[in-house]
């Protein structure tokens, strides 16, 4: 009887061990496949940037008649620093939604300059919002839709860095902003440009003042004061973006945390906050709320709609009542996100996972503090599922 009982036990152990080994090897096989895919994507992205870098280079911007005309307009019409936004035709729906939102804020549109990358974007903005200033920079490598960490994604941020550098060299201070954002109030009312204690001020990652990602550059909304230090900052940023497979914010984080100059500062969370605010207790509503966890413009706009932040009527007019309602819900802490709490988008699920891993690494005593300026440089490489 004892031998009969022993045999099934042995079989159970063998089966369990075999099942465990299958899971173990399957996991590492999947990791290997994702790593190979990421390596291929990295090589492809770097090659894409190298192939198309001439069309977004500093020299091409500085030597263009369009840039000279822009400088004249900035001198004539912008007594306060302008705010630049970049878009191609595939961001038009998001941009239209953003412009409906900000049209309710006095003077906001007077500060905007839209960098249009194709003729469809230029002509649509010009027709729909004739008061918006346009700097048209046709860029064939950016005509198609693209997502996080792709070659075109890196190329548009190289263009943004070189445009920033061209402006700085002309001693023009400016904002760089993104339109995947809801504005409850105008950030321009706070006059960050007048504080001379810093050379640059950035929005920041993290979910509050106790976050380990506090004072990590988010990169969606930032102000740069033109001087020699910020010029060198962007010269190095552009050089690295042209050859490294790394997010521009990773380079900014590294330079702000390891350089003495320029002096970097950070916009408080009660002024700018990422999507993480909606999944907090929704206290201290920010002026600007960015939905930055999605990987393409269409998904971002759908997410905004689910949260009640879609303001364009079917006939193309702006729904000011919805805008007022969204502001009220933020101020009352009643933004409804229960559905997406239980059914997170794939983009947000991935970012939550990587932020968890990041904060765990930064939490490690001594090692985490040493790693802090460098970890974000490897952001694209480590995010093997994207």
Secondary structure, 3 states (H helix, E strand, C coil): CHHHHHHHHHHHHHHHHHHHHHHHHHHHHHHHHHHHHHHHHHHHHHHHHHHHHHHHCHHHHHCCHHHHHHHHHHHHHCCCCEEEEEECHHHHHHHHHHHHHHCCCCCCHHHEEEEECCHHHHHHHHHHCCCCEEEECCCHHHCCCCCCCCHHHHHHHHHHHHHHHHHHHCCCCEEECCCCEEECCCHHHHCHHHCCCCCEEEEECCCCCCCCCCCCEEEEEEEECCCHHHHHHHHHHHHHHCCCCCCHHHHHHHHHHHCCCCCEEECCCCCEECHHHHHCCCCCCCCEEECCCCCCHHHHHHHHHHCCCCCECCCCCECHHHHHHHHHHHHHCCCCCHHHHHCCCHHHHHHHHHHHHHHHHHHCCCHHHHHCCCHHHHHHHHCCCC
